[in-house]
C-alpha cells in the first residue's frame, strides 16, 4: 500500500531513525544501571551512581522513559549503593 499523504510519508521516514535512537539510549541506560549494581565498594558505586542518574535524567527529559520510571530507578539504585560498605 503506497503512502499517499505527506504526513504518512514523513512518519515513514522518521520512525526508523527515532527507533534506532531510542534503542541506543535504552542500551546506554541499561549499561549505566549494570555498572552501578556490579560495583563492589561504595566509592566506585557512588561514582557510577552519579553517572547513571545523569543518564536517567537525560532520558526522562528527552521522553525516552517516563520521569516517574527514571525516579524509581534512581531510588532503587541509591538504596542499593547505601547498603554497600
DOMI-203319 format. One record per residue (C-alpha): x, y negated, z; residue number from 1. Coordinates in pm, whole numbers. Layout:
# residues N
<site px="X" py="Y" pz="Z" seq="NUM"/>
...
***
This chain:
# residues 85
<site px="0" py="0" pz="0" seq="1"/>
<site px="168" py="-321" pz="-114" seq="2"/>
<site px="183" py="-615" pz="123" seq="3"/>
<site px="-24" py="-886" pz="-40" seq="4"/>
<site px="-28" py="-1150" pz="230" seq="5"/>
<site px="268" py="-1373" pz="300" seq="6"/>
<site px="236" py="-1321" pz="675" seq="7"/>
<site px="239" py="-943" pz="633" seq="8"/>
<site px="549" py="-966" pz="413" seq="9"/>
<site px="724" py="-1181" pz="670" seq="10"/>
<site px="632" py="-940" pz="950" seq="11"/>
<site px="767" py="-650" pz="744" seq="12"/>
<site px="1098" py="-836" pz="713" seq="13"/>
<site px="1122" py="-943" pz="1077" seq="14"/>
<site px="1013" py="-627" pz="1257" seq="15"/>
<site px="1322" py="-413" pz="1180" seq="16"/>
<site px="1555" py="-696" pz="1283" seq="17"/>
<site px="1368" py="-756" pz="1608" seq="18"/>
<site px="1353" py="-383" pz="1685" seq="19"/>
<site px="1728" py="-349" pz="1637" seq="20"/>
<site px="1794" py="-649" pz="1862" seq="21"/>
<site px="1567" py="-513" pz="2136" seq="22"/>
<site px="1734" py="-169" pz="2121" seq="23"/>
<site px="2075" py="-332" pz="2155" seq="24"/>
<site px="1967" py="-539" pz="2454" seq="25"/>
<site px="1795" py="-247" pz="2630" seq="26"/>
<site px="2111" py="-39" pz="2590" seq="27"/>
<site px="2304" py="-328" pz="2746" seq="28"/>
<site px="2062" py="-326" pz="3041" seq="29"/>
<site px="2094" py="49" pz="3091" seq="30"/>
<site px="2473" py="37" pz="3089" seq="31"/>
<site px="2475" py="-252" pz="3339" seq="32"/>
<site px="2246" py="-57" pz="3575" seq="33"/>
<site px="2461" py="253" pz="3535" seq="34"/>
<site px="2777" py="58" pz="3620" seq="35"/>
<site px="2624" py="-64" pz="3946" seq="36"/>
<site px="2492" py="275" pz="4053" seq="37"/>
<site px="2816" py="456" pz="3967" seq="38"/>
<site px="3037" py="218" pz="4170" seq="39"/>
<site px="3190" py="386" pz="4475" seq="40"/>
<site px="3283" py="94" pz="4701" seq="41"/>
<site px="3081" py="-212" pz="4796" seq="42"/>
<site px="3316" py="-471" pz="4642" seq="43"/>
<site px="3305" py="-317" pz="4296" seq="44"/>
<site px="2932" py="-258" pz="4323" seq="45"/>
<site px="2863" py="-619" pz="4419" seq="46"/>
<site px="3068" py="-746" pz="4122" seq="47"/>
<site px="2878" py="-514" pz="3888" seq="48"/>
<site px="2550" py="-619" pz="4052" seq="49"/>
<site px="2621" py="-981" pz="3968" seq="50"/>
<site px="2676" py="-888" pz="3603" seq="51"/>
<site px="2363" py="-672" pz="3597" seq="52"/>
<site px="2148" py="-949" pz="3745" seq="53"/>
<site px="2269" py="-1183" pz="3473" seq="54"/>
<site px="2179" py="-932" pz="3201" seq="55"/>
<site px="1837" py="-862" pz="3356" seq="56"/>
<site px="1753" py="-1232" pz="3391" seq="57"/>
<site px="1853" py="-1295" pz="3033" seq="58"/>
<site px="1636" py="-1006" pz="2911" seq="59"/>
<site px="1340" py="-1138" pz="3110" seq="60"/>
<site px="1381" py="-1489" pz="2966" seq="61"/>
<site px="1407" py="-1351" pz="2613" seq="62"/>
<site px="1092" py="-1141" pz="2663" seq="63"/>
<site px="1263" py="-807" pz="2614" seq="64"/>
<site px="1141" py="-687" pz="2954" seq="65"/>
<site px="877" py="-838" pz="3180" seq="66"/>
<site px="1001" py="-1070" pz="3455" seq="67"/>
<site px="847" py="-850" pz="3725" seq="68"/>
<site px="1025" py="-547" pz="3579" seq="69"/>
<site px="1352" py="-737" pz="3600" seq="70"/>
<site px="1277" py="-840" pz="3958" seq="71"/>
<site px="1200" py="-481" pz="4059" seq="72"/>
<site px="1523" py="-353" pz="3904" seq="73"/>
<site px="1727" py="-626" pz="4076" seq="74"/>
<site px="1565" py="-545" pz="4410" seq="75"/>
<site px="1638" py="-173" pz="4383" seq="76"/>
<site px="1998" py="-237" pz="4282" seq="77"/>
<site px="2051" py="-482" pz="4566" seq="78"/>
<site px="1915" py="-232" pz="4817" seq="79"/>
<site px="2146" py="38" pz="4679" seq="80"/>
<site px="2451" py="-192" pz="4699" seq="81"/>
<site px="2366" py="-296" pz="5055" seq="82"/>
<site px="2355" py="70" pz="5163" seq="83"/>
<site px="2715" py="123" pz="5050" seq="84"/>
<site px="3001" py="100" pz="5300" seq="85"/>
***
